[in-house]
Amino acid sequence: MFCNQCEQAANGVGCNISGVCGKKPEVATLQDHLLYGLKSLALYADKLGRDPEIDRFTIEGLFTTVTNVDFDAPRIGGIIKHCFELKEKARAALAARGTTLSGPVAEWKPAEDLNGMIAQGEAYGINAQHVNEDIRSVIEILMYGLKGMAAYLDHAMILGRSDDEVLAFVQRALAATTDPNLGLMDFVGLSMECGKHNLTVMGLLNNAHTDAYGHPVPTPVQLGTKAGKAILVSGHDLKMLEELLKQTEGTGINIYTHGEMLPAHGYPGLKKYGHLAGNFGGAWQDQAKEFVNFPGAIIFNTNCIQRPSDTYKDRLFTWGLVAWPDVKHVSGWDFSEVIAKAQELPGFPDNPGQEILTGFGHNAVLGVADKVVAAVKSGAIKHFFLIGGCDGAKSGRNYYTEFAEKLPQDTVILTLACGKFRFNKLEFGDIGGIPRLLDVGQCNDAYSAIQIAVALAGAFNCGVNDLPLSMILSWYEQKAVVILLTLLHLGIKNIKIGPSLPAFISPNVLNFLVENFNIGPITTVEADMKAILG
């Protein structure tokens, strides 16, 4: 195996024995094989046009290979077989139009058994994508961008939203990665185009969420516990949470959010359920030590799942595209097995705790835009910081806690994604009634942060890069990659990224990003703050 798609790549280079994430070599190889199959399918799908079954499968297939989603080798093997069936269907449809394709990718056929698929997959890894280091680097950026965008589009599709132009791009971009005639700038262009389409996808998902559940409103979230049986929901999918809330209403079971599900409490259509009791725990990387202490059933609806310990594995469930070997998987929308498990377990006593605020989406913030603009003009607010992104276990992430703590009192912090857990329990106070810490939401709610920035730029009649706004981002997996591509598509510069730069970015590609966008790694809190604020 060789995998360098996440921030925890071994030795800052890549995992080649076993994944730091817990991914075994056979799983990594099968994921490489699945991606190769998706490229084969895309060669046909790109020429055929829209086919709902093929497009939906492609999005789910890409999401399956995102970090901390699917660790189940036989399950991935089944997906590879289905990919081949769809490829053959597409090949026959194209042949009926008088067009045939040839070459190794177009003629791909997986082995009949799992071991054979694994053996084939050894030839489909990252280093086989291109001999040129820089082109290979940008192909990786594009592929990880497609994976991240697929994750957001999957959520939107669950809520009935899609976009044909985006789906066409996905197939075209996947097919392009197999074209030996394309050069470096071709893939740079496709990567920037991926960022553009991801803005559309995040907008789709935002509208799907707000149409279904209303615009988020500032809401205090309880970090303590209510007496009663309990289910913990981890992941990102709001529709799954809604269905579970409906099925547990009146049962005496309380529902708690974990990780990126925290912002669910801000949506009126979800917070109306009285048994949405609070948030338990912090970011994904602490689950092993936190879940031991959760006396109820636990279910993941998206990443990030880690290797479960025996202390809670028997009460752990997965749903959707998430899978772990020997962990019960819920198919569809019937959560009765999860509910039954929760009823068997002791649940919590009544133990109220701290409250934290969420729900500061763009609608809420822009609703008080006049106060914000007035505070800037009066000098009460000197600078805005977007501090957020993915959290992780690698050392160096305390930088974000320290940065937030040391910011002057005349600054406002926007935060999103699970990176917020580094400092969202701290007290930052307010500026003239405007909280200094504004939790914008999940990672996909980068859309809201962008809308806030664009609106402020409009109010001050300047560009986003001219605003007193700095972005201090943390990254871990592929959704962070596609958000970065969206920011670059919008021409946003001077972004700082940490705790380390991606292993898949070659020195020449990094120089390109620095020269064109002034992207840089975080250094020390003192040096970075001085460079920004003077």
Helices and strands as residue ranges (DSSP letters): G 10-12, H 25-48, H 52-64, H 73-96, H 114-121, G 126-128, H 133-158, H 164-176, H 184-213, E 219-222, E 229-234, H 238-248, E 253-258, G 259-266, H 268-271, E 276-279, G 284-286, H 287-291, E 297-300, G 313-315, E 316-319, E 328-330, H 336-344, E 355-358, H 362-366, H 369-378, E 383-389, H 398-406, E 411-416, G 418-422, E 430-431, E 434-435, E 437-441, G 443-445, H 446-459, G 464-466, E 469-474, H 478-489, E 496-498, H 507-517, E 520-521, H 525-533
